[in-house]
Amino acid sequence: MKNRILLLMAFFIATQFANAQTPDARFAIGVGLIRNEYNGDYGSGIWNFNETWYAAGGLSLGYYLTPSFDLGLQGSYGQYGFREYNSFPQANNFRGLKTDASLFTHYKLNNGYLLSKDSKLSPFISLGLGLATYGIDPAYDKSGTNPKDFPTIITKGTDFTGFVGAGLKYQLSEHFAIQYQYLYFDTDADNHDENRGLNYFGNGHPHPAHLTNDCYGQHILSFVFNFGKPRDTDKDGVADKYDKCPDTPLGVKVDANGCPIDSDGDGVPDYLDKCPNTPAGVKVDAKGCPLDTDGDGVPDYLDKCPDTPQGVTVDANGCPLDADGDGVPDYLDKCPNTPAGVAVDTKGCPVDADGDGVPDYLDKCPDTPAGVAVDANGCPITPVVPPVINSQFKNTLFQLGKSIVRKPYYININEVAKFMKENPTYTIELKGYADITGSDGWNIILSQNRANAVKKYLERKGVESSRITTVGYGKKFPIADNATFVGRMKNRRVEFVIK
């Protein structure tokens, strides 16, 4: 009894040790039905199913170590003996009880190298070391059979055992399996089946001595129950077998799949995301921030000018600054202070259609021929015509809103035509004007039409068209007060400028 207690204590102490060493928290308890087979001085019952059945029960506790190895403890308690049916005397038979406990390891063939890890069928090879103690079977002693004819097992001492074996486990579900294994034990003693011989029984002959220590085999049919907390290698709270991101850094919050949380769904987990509130669908860089291809500080999804050259200052829309609002960005604008509303060229400078150096918005003579020297107003610089020439031709006046030359002015225009034909080196500029009545745009058109009407009259009188230029100034440059009727009448005019 003392030896059995020691064995049980060793069993439970080893269990605690194994639990502390396991890298995985997956355990298995097996409950087994055992047939013990003897091989020793009396003979061999190994794989001899005609031999008397010596039954026992067993328990095992195992845990997952690696895909290839399990480690655990197992023990059994039950009948142990041998009966040689054809021998005489009956002294060559014995019967008793045996208790054993072993530390074992299984090498599993469904380890991903030989068979698939997902296989429900798991062949394995077993190795183990342990202890065995022996005792008298009370039921056998009380059977009334003469113990001299059927000696019981010698109970003194404890054997050290080692075994090899093989088995097959079938996993019916995640938590339940059926397992069969056969184990063959060798012991370090040869006295627990001791044949007491002829002198003790008074008849018969002693059985020939067995040349090796006592051995025994076990057929074990077990029902195995798996339990324990699944392995969670990265300690994120999601078991490895469900974890789609098994290498999550310690302390990082994860979702139900074990993957780091990505609140804005940009593909960069929150713990790495420097821009955690990126709008849905926006492309980001490795830091989780919206892409800024041109590096102007405005992300692409907001950038209305995504190809801004590097180093150019931009506005909130990512477009180059245009301080004067002329449509040409400052970094290209050669005339950065152009007044508002003035038409500019590709360099941001005011348009100068006639190329005289005076921009159109300041040019009072916008159609100056190329190469002609002009003054600050963009008008050609010409020799001074004798005052008598310009002053002798009165202005042609027009009715309100009309551009028809009236008869009272035919005489004056005829004199102009005569002068031009007599002086073929001279040219004439006809300047049309209007009063303040009507819109600016209309007055420009009206004043131009008035100048053109006088031009047509001169052409009919024989003055070459190429010598006549016209320009309409609208209500600009009044010569009288537009607040009065008379003043407005004087301002509706065409002036003659001889050059």
C-alpha positions in Angstrom: 0.0 0.0 0.0 2.9 2.4 0.8 4.4 1.8 -2.6 1.1 2.6 -4.3 0.8 5.9 -2.4 4.3 6.8 -3.5 3.5 6.0 -7.1 0.3 8.2 -7.0 2.2 11.1 -5.4 4.9 10.8 -8.1 2.2 10.8 -10.8 0.6 14.0 -9.6 3.9 15.8 -9.0 5.0 15.0 -12.5 1.6 16.2 -13.8 2.2 19.6 -12.2 5.7 19.7 -13.6 4.4 18.9 -17.1 1.7 21.6 -16.9 4.3 24.2 -16.0 6.5 23.3 -19.0 3.9 23.1 -21.8 4.0 25.8 -24.4 0.4 25.1 -25.2 -2.6 24.9 -22.9 -4.3 22.0 -24.7 -4.6 18.9 -22.5 -6.1 15.5 -23.0 -7.4 13.0 -20.4 -7.7 9.4 -21.5 -9.7 6.6 -19.8 -8.6 3.2 -20.9 -9.5 -0.5 -20.8 -6.4 -2.7 -20.6 -5.4 -6.3 -21.2 -2.2 -7.1 -19.4 0.1 -9.8 -21.0 2.9 -11.5 -19.2 6.3 -12.6 -20.5 8.8 -14.1 -18.0 10.0 -17.3 -16.3 6.6 -19.1 -16.6 6.3 -18.4 -20.4 4.9 -15.8 -22.7 1.3 -14.6 -23.2 2.3 -11.8 -25.6 -0.4 -11.5 -28.3 -1.8 -14.9 -27.2 -5.5 -14.4 -27.0 -6.1 -18.0 -25.9 -4.4 -17.1 -22.7 -6.4 -16.1 -19.7 -7.4 -12.4 -19.9 -6.0 -10.2 -17.1 -7.9 -7.0 -17.2 -7.0 -3.5 -15.8 -8.1 0.1 -16.1 -6.0 3.1 -16.9 -5.8 6.9 -16.9 -3.6 9.2 -19.0 -2.9 12.9 -19.0 -1.3 14.4 -22.1 -0.6 17.8 -23.6 0.3 19.1 -27.0 4.0 20.0 -27.2 4.7 20.4 -31.0 3.0 19.2 -34.2 5.2 16.1 -33.9 5.3 15.4 -30.1 2.9 15.0 -27.2 4.1 14.6 -23.6 2.2 13.1 -20.7 1.7 10.6 -17.9 -0.3 7.4 -17.8 -1.0 4.8 -15.2 -2.9 1.5 -14.8 -4.2 -0.8 -12.0 -5.5 -4.3 -12.4 -4.9 -8.1 -12.8 -1.5 -9.5 -13.7 -0.5 -13.1 -14.2 0.0 -16.2 -16.3 -1.7 -19.6 -16.6 0.1 -22.4 -18.5 -2.8 -24.7 -19.4 -0.8 -27.7 -20.6 1.8 -27.8 -17.9 2.1 -29.9 -14.8 2.4 -29.2 -12.0 0.1 -26.2 -11.8 2.8 -24.4 -9.8 3.9 -22.8 -13.1 1.0 -20.4 -12.9 0.6 -17.2 -10.9 -1.8 -14.3 -10.4 -1.8 -11.0 -8.6 -2.3 -7.2 -9.0 0.0 -4.7 -10.7 0.1 -0.9 -10.5 2.2 1.1 -12.8 2.8 4.8 -13.8 4.9 6.2 -16.6 6.0 9.4 -18.2 5.6 9.1 -22.0 6.1 10.9 -25.3 4.2 10.3 -28.6 5.8 10.9 -32.0 2.8 11.8 -34.2 2.9 11.0 -37.9 0.2 13.6 -38.8 2.7 16.4 -38.2 2.6 18.0 -41.6 5.7 16.1 -42.8 4.3 12.5 -43.1 0.6 13.1 -42.9 -1.5 16.2 -43.0 -1.9 18.1 -39.7 -5.7 18.2 -40.4 -6.0 14.5 -40.6 -8.4 13.1 -38.0 -6.5 9.8 -38.0 -3.2 10.1 -36.1 -0.8 7.1 -36.0 1.9 7.5 -33.4 4.9 5.8 -31.8 5.3 5.8 -28.0 8.3 5.8 -25.6 8.1 5.9 -21.8 9.8 5.4 -18.4 8.1 4.6 -15.1 7.6 2.4 -12.0 5.6 -0.7 -11.3 4.5 -2.2 -7.9 2.8 -5.5 -7.3 0.2 -6.9 -4.8 -2.0 -9.8 -3.9 -5.4 -10.2 -5.6 -7.9 -10.5 -2.7 -10.6 -12.0 -4.9 -8.2 -14.7 -6.0 -7.1 -15.6 -2.5 -10.7 -15.9 -1.3 -11.7 -18.1 -4.2 -11.0 -21.3 -2.2 -8.3 -22.4 -4.6 -5.2 -23.9 -2.9 -2.6 -21.1 -3.1 0.1 -23.8 -3.1 -1.2 -24.9 -6.5 -1.6 -21.4 -7.7 1.0 -19.2 -6.1 0.4 -15.4 -6.0 2.7 -12.7 -7.2 5.7 -11.8 -5.1 4.9 -8.2 -3.8 8.1 -7.0 -2.3 10.0 -4.2 -4.1 9.3 -1.8 -7.0 10.4 -2.2 -10.6 11.7 0.5 -12.9 10.1 0.1 -16.3 10.6 1.3 -19.8 8.4 0.7 -22.8 8.0 1.1 -26.6 4.8 1.0 -28.5 2.6 2.2 -31.3 -0.9 3.4 -31.5 -3.7 5.0 -33.6 -6.0 7.8 -32.5 -9.1 8.9 -34.4 -10.5 12.3 -33.6 -14.3 12.1 -33.6 -14.7 15.8 -32.7 -12.6 18.7 -31.5 -12.9 17.5 -27.9 -13.3 13.7 -28.2 -11.2 10.8 -29.7 -10.9 7.0 -29.6 -7.4 5.6 -29.2 -5.8 2.2 -29.3 -2.2 1.5 -28.5 0.0 -1.5 -27.7 2.9 -1.1 -25.2 5.7 -3.5 -24.4 7.3 -3.0 -21.0 10.7 -4.2 -19.8 11.5 -4.1 -16.0 14.8 -4.0 -14.1 13.9 -7.1 -11.9 13.1 -10.8 -12.3 11.6 -11.8 -9.0 7.9 -10.7 -9.0 6.9 -13.9 -10.9 9.3 -16.1 -8.7 8.6 -19.8 -9.1 9.0 -21.2 -5.6 9.9 -24.7 -7.0 9.5 -28.3 -6.0 10.6 -28.0 -2.4 7.8 -25.4 -1.6 5.0 -27.3 -3.3 6.1 -30.9 -2.7 5.6 -32.0 -6.2 6.4 -31.0 -9.8 9.4 -29.6 -11.3 10.6 -26.0 -11.3 10.1 -24.1 -14.6 13.3 -23.4 -16.5 14.8 -20.0 -15.6 14.0 -17.1 -17.9 17.1 -15.5 -19.1 15.9 -11.9 -19.0 14.0 -9.6 -16.5 10.3 -9.8 -16.3 8.4 -8.2 -19.2 4.8 -7.4 -20.0 2.6 -6.0 -22.7 -0.6 -3.9 -22.6 -3.4 -3.6 -25.1 -5.0 -0.2 -24.3 -8.3 1.0 -25.7 -8.9 4.6 -24.5 -11.5 7.3 -24.7 -9.7 10.6 -24.9 -11.2 14.0 -23.9 -9.4 17.2 -24.9 -9.7 20.3 -22.8 -7.9 23.5 -21.9 -7.4 27.0 -23.3 -6.4 27.2 -27.0 -2.9 28.5 -27.8 -2.7 32.3 -28.3 0.9 32.8 -29.4 0.7 36.6 -29.7 -1.5 37.0 -26.6 -4.1 39.1 -28.4 -7.1 37.1 -27.0 -7.8 35.3 -30.3 -6.7 31.6 -30.5 -4.1 30.8 -33.0 -6.4 28.5 -35.0 -8.8 31.4 -35.6 -6.1 34.1 -35.7 -5.6 35.5 -39.2 -2.8 37.8 -38.0 -0.8 35.5 -35.6 2.1 37.8 -35.1 0.4 40.9 -33.8 2.7 42.9 -31.5 1.9 42.7 -27.8 -0.7 45.1 -26.5 -2.2 46.0 -29.9 -6.0 46.0 -30.0 -7.4 43.4 -32.5 -10.7 42.5 -34.1 -12.5 39.2 -34.0 -10.1 37.7 -36.6 -7.0 38.7 -34.4 -5.9 41.4 -36.8 -5.0 44.9 -35.6 -7.9 47.3 -35.7 -8.0 49.7 -38.6 -10.7 52.2 -37.7 -10.6 54.2 -41.0 -10.3 51.1 -43.2 -7.3 52.4 -45.1 -5.2 49.2 -44.8 -2.9 50.6 -42.1 -3.7 49.5 -38.5 -4.4 52.1 -35.9 -1.2 51.5 -34.0 0.9 52.4 -37.0 -1.6 55.0 -38.5 -0.3 58.6 -38.2 -3.6 59.8 -39.8 -6.3 57.7 -38.2 -9.3 59.5 -39.6 -8.6 59.3 -43.3 -11.9 59.4 -45.3 -13.1 56.1 -46.8 -11.6 55.2 -50.2 -8.7 57.7 -50.0 -5.3 56.2 -51.0 -2.7 56.4 -48.2 1.0 55.9 -47.8 2.8 53.4 -45.4 2.0 55.7 -42.4 -1.7 55.7 -43.2 -1.7 59.3 -44.4 -3.4 60.4 -47.7 -1.0 60.4 -50.6 0.5 63.8 -51.6 2.1 63.0 -54.9 3.5 66.5 -55.6 4.5 67.1 -52.0 2.9 70.4 -51.7 1.2 69.7 -48.4 -2.3 69.2 -49.8 -3.3 65.5 -50.1 -4.2 64.2 -53.6 -7.9 63.7 -52.8 -8.2 67.5 -52.1 -5.5 68.7 -54.5 -7.1 70.4 -57.6 -3.6 70.9 -59.0 -1.9 67.5 -58.4 1.2 68.2 -60.5 2.5 71.3 -58.8 6.3 71.6 -59.2 8.3 71.0 -56.1 8.8 74.0 -53.8 6.0 76.1 -55.3 3.8 77.8 -52.7 0.1 76.7 -53.0 -3.3 77.7 -51.7 -5.8 75.5 -49.8 -6.7 73.7 -53.0 -3.1 72.8 -53.7 -2.9 75.2 -56.7 0.0 77.6 -57.1 -0.6 81.1 -55.7 -1.8 83.8 -58.2 -1.5 87.0 -56.2 -2.9 89.3 -59.0 -5.6 86.8 -60.1 -4.6 87.0 -63.7 -4.7 83.2 -64.2 -0.9 82.9 -64.3 0.6 81.5 -61.1 3.2 83.6 -59.3 6.1 81.3 -60.0 5.5 81.8 -63.8 4.2 85.4 -63.7 6.7 88.0 -65.1 4.3 90.8 -64.2 3.0 89.8 -60.8 1.1 93.1 -60.1 -1.2 93.3 -63.1 -4.4 95.2 -62.3 -7.5 93.2 -61.8 -9.4 92.4 -65.0 -6.6 93.1 -67.4 -6.0 90.5 -70.1 -2.5 88.9 -69.9 -0.3 86.7 -72.0 1.2 83.3 -71.0 3.8 85.1 -68.9 1.2 87.0 -66.9 2.0 90.4 -68.6 -0.8 92.6 -70.0 -1.5 92.0 -73.6 0.1 94.4 -76.1 -1.6 93.5 -79.3 0.2 95.9 -81.5 3.6 95.3 -79.9 4.3 99.0 -79.3 5.4 98.5 -75.7 2.2 100.0 -74.3 -0.2 97.4 -72.9 -3.7 97.4 -74.4 -5.4 98.6 -71.3 -3.3 101.8 -71.4 -2.9 102.0 -75.2 -5.0 104.8 -76.8 -3.8 103.8 -80.2 -4.1 100.0 -80.1 -3.5 99.4 -83.8 -0.2 101.2 -84.2 1.7 99.6 -87.1 4.8 97.6 -86.2 8.0 99.6 -85.8 6.3 102.9 -85.3 7.5 104.9 -82.4 4.7 105.7 -79.9 4.2 108.0 -76.9 3.2 107.0 -73.3 -0.4 106.5 -74.5 0.7 104.1 -77.3 0.1 106.6 -80.0 2.6 107.2 -82.9 4.9 110.0 -82.5 4.5 112.1 -85.7 5.7 115.5 -87.0 3.5 118.3 -85.9 0.9 119.1 -88.5 0.5 122.9 -89.0 -2.4 123.9 -86.8 -4.2 125.3 -89.8 -4.7 121.8 -91.2 -6.4 120.2 -88.2 -8.2 123.2 -86.9 -9.7 124.1 -90.3 -11.7 121.0 -90.3 -14.7 121.1 -88.0 -15.9 118.0 -86.2 -18.8 116.1 -87.7 -21.7 115.8 -85.3 -24.3 113.1 -85.1 -27.8 112.6 -83.9 -28.5 110.7 -80.6 -27.9 107.0 -81.0 -27.2 107.3 -84.8 -24.1 107.0 -87.0 -25.4 108.5 -90.3 -23.4 111.5 -91.7 -25.8 114.5 -92.1 -25.9 116.8 -95.1 -24.8 119.9 -93.2 -21.4 118.3 -92.7 -20.8 117.2 -96.4 -19.0 120.5 -97.2 -16.6 120.1 -94.4 -15.8 116.5 -95.2 -15.4 117.4 -98.9 -12.7 119.9 -97.9 -10.9 117.1 -96.0 -11.1 114.8 -99.0 -9.7 117.6 -101.2 -6.8 118.2 -98.9 -6.0 114.5 -98.7 -6.0 114.1 -102.5 -3.7 117.1 -102.8 -1.3 115.8 -100.2 -0.8 112.1 -100.9 1.9 111.7 -98.2 -0.5 112.4 -95.4 -2.8 110.0 -93.6 -5.9 110.7 -91.6 -7.2 109.3 -88.4 -10.9 109.5 -87.7 -11.7 109.4 -84.0 -15.3 108.6 -83.1 -17.0 109.6 -79.9 -20.3 109.3 -78.1 -22.1 111.0 -75.2 -22.9 109.3 -71.9 -26.3 108.1 -73.1 -26.4 104.3 -73.2 -24.0 101.6 -72.0 -20.2 101.7 -72.3 -20.2 98.7 -74.7 -22.9 100.2 -76.9 -21.1 103.6 -77.0 -17.9 102.0 -78.1 -19.7 100.3 -81.1 -21.6 103.5 -81.9 -18.5 105.7 -81.9 -16.7 103.2 -84.1 -19.6 103.1 -86.5 -19.6 107.0 -86.7 -15.8 107.0 -87.6 -16.5 104.2 -90.2 -19.3 106.2 -91.7 -17.1 109.2 -92.3 -14.4 106.9 -93.7 -16.8 105.5 -96.3 -17.7 109.1 -97.3 -14.1 110.0 -97.8 -13.5 106.8 -99.9 -16.4 107.8 -102.1 -14.7 111.1 -102.6 -11.5 109.4 -103.8 -9.4 109.0 -100.7 -7.5 105.7 -100.5 -8.8 103.4 -97.8 -5.2 102.5 -96.8 -4.6 106.2 -95.8 -7.6 106.3 -93.4 -7.7 104.7 -89.9 -10.7 104.8 -87.6 -11.1 104.3 -83.9 -14.1 104.5 -81.5 -13.6 105.8 -78.0 -17.1 105.7 -76.8 -17.9 108.3 -74.1 -14.2 108.9 -73.3 -12.6 112.3 -73.8 -15.7 114.5 -73.8 -15.2 118.1 -75.1 -18.3 119.5 -73.5 -20.5 119.0 -70.4 -22.5 115.8 -70.8 -24.9 117.1 -68.2 -26.4 119.5 -70.8 -28.2 118.9 -74.0 -25.8 121.1 -76.0 -22.8 119.5 -74.3 -24.0 116.0 -75.2 -24.6 117.1 -78.8 -21.0 118.3 -79.1 -19.7 115.1 -77.7 -21.4 113.0 -80.4 -18.7 113.6 -82.9 -15.9 112.5 -85.3 -12.6 114.3 -85.1 -10.1 114.6 -88.0 -6.4 114.1 -87.2 -4.1 114.7 -90.1 -0.7 113.1 -89.9 
